[in-house]
C-alpha cells in the first residue's frame, strides 16, 4: 500500500498532535479521539518518526506454521515489512484497541489478500490467540501508549511459547541511575522527552528495559536516537529489544 505524504496530510497529523484536544474517560475512548481524524495519514507521517521498526521485525526469524501476535498493531503496517514471512505463518493477529486504526489494517489485509492475517479489536493486556499460545509477540511503538505496560509485557510472556521471541521497538528514557553497560541520559533528555510525549498520552518510562531484561533472555538490545519531523537538530531516544522466553 503506497502512501504519499502531502502538505494537507502533514497538516492534519500536526493538528491532532498539537491542537486537537483528546477526549474520553477510558483508554479506548482517548485512543479513538486522538486517531479518528488522522488514521488515514498515520503511516506516512510516522514513517519518519518511528525509527527501527523494519530493522526489529526483519531481525526476527518467524518459524514455519508459527503464530505471530502484534500487540498495538495500529494500521497493520508491520506486516508489510515482513511480507515474505506472512505466507509461511499459520496465523497473524493484529491486536489494537483503536477501531479507526484497525479499519485501516483491515483494508491493508484485503489489499494483500492475506487470508491468515486477522485484525482484532482487543486489549493487549488480556488478549489470547485462538491457538492458546504464540511463537512471536511484538510491540512496535505501542508499549508507551499502553497505561498498564507492565501488564502488557506480562501477558506477552504468558502467551509466548517457551523459547518464543518477543520484539520491541519504542521511545524511552533511561533511568536516572542505569545499570552498568546501559545508556545514561542527562536530566534535560529525561525531562524534555517525557514531558513532550506525555502531551499525546505517550508515556516514556525508564523501567521498560530493566523489566524486559528481568523477564526474557536478551537476544539483542540497542539504545539509539532518531530524527523527529520538522525538528532538524533534535533526536528522540528509542530502543530495539529482542528477547526469548526461557524454556
C-alpha positions, -999 to +999 in steps of 0.1 A: +000+000+000+017+032-012+011+063+009+021+097-004+026+123+023+011+156+011+011+190+028-025+186+037-018+152+053+010+167+073-013+194+085-040+170+097-015+150+117+002+180+132-032+195+141-041+163+160-007+162+176-005+199+187-040+213+188-068+187+190-080+180+225-081+143+234-114+134+250-126+102+267-129+086+301-113+053+291-081+045+273-100+031+243-121+063+240-090+085+242-073+065+215-103+068+192-105+106+199-068+110+191-066+088+160-100+090+143-093+121+123-057+111+113-060+073+108-056+077+070-025+099+074-009+078+102+016+058+083+031+084+061+039+109+089+051+083+114+074+066+090+098+095+095+094+094+133+092+057+143+127+045+136+139+009+138+106-008+131+117-026+100+151-035+114+135-050+145+109-070+125+134-082+099+158-095+126+131-119+138+132-154+125+095-163+120+090-201+122+071-220+096+035-226+106+040-202+135+017-178+153+026-141+154+008-117+177+014-080+171+002-061+201-008-025+195-006-032+158-024+000+147-029+002+109-012-032+104+018-017+086+043-040+104+031-070+083+042-053+052+078-051+065+080-089+067+055-097+039+077-126+027+072-143+060+035-139+062+027-168+038+048-192+059+029-184+091-002-202+104-018-171+118-011-134+124-031-114+149-031-076+147-043-065+181-054-030+189-080-011+210-084+017+184-110+008+158-102+036+133-066+023+131-079-013+128-102-003+100-070+007+081-054-026+090-085-044+075-081-025+043-044-034+042-052-071+047-078-070+019-053-053-004-027-080+001-052-109+001-037-122+034-061-149+045-041-157+076-039-122+090-066-111+114-071-076+128-086-080+163-102-053+185-089-063+219-069-052+250-031-060+247-030-068+284-057-096+281-056-109+245-050-147+240-047-161+204-072-188+194-043-213+193-036-206+230+000-195+225+023-176+201+057-181+187+064-144+183+050-113+201+058-078+190+052-043+202+061-015+177+059+019+194+028+007+213+042-001+247+045+036+257+008+040+248-005+012+270-012+026+305-006-008+321+025-015+301+039-040+327+006-060+324+010-060+286+045-074+289+033-100+315+006-110+290+031-113+262+052-135+284+021-156+293+011-163+257+046-169+244+056-205+240+088-215+259+116-204+235+093-179+218+106-145+208+095-110+218+105-080+197+100-044+208+109-010+194+098+021+212+107+055+226+122+056+261+143+075+286+170+059+308+168+055+345+185+083+364+210+057+376+210+030+349+227-004+354+262-008+343+265-010+305+232+008+299+229+042+282+227+072+306+206+102+296+211+136+311+184+154+331+175+175+300+168+144+279+148+126+305+127+157+313+121+171+278+111+139+261+090+126+290+070+159+290+068+163+252+055+128+246+031+129+275+011+157+258-001+130+234-006+103+260+027+086+251+044+078+284+082+072+283+095+051+312+129+042+324+117+009+337+108-007+304+142-021+296+151-033+331+117-051+333+122-067+299+157-079+309+143-094+341+117-115+321+135-125+289+168-138+278+184-110+258+190-116+221+196-080+211+195-046+227+203-013+211+197+021+226+196+049+200+184+083+189+164+092+158+153+122+138+120+140+145+100+155+116+102+193+115+128+193+143+160+190+123+185+193+152+168+171+177+170+134+182+145+113+202+158+083+222+145+049+212+155+012+217+153-021+199+149-052+221+147-088+211+143-114+239+135-151+243+112-167+268+132-192+288+125-228+280 
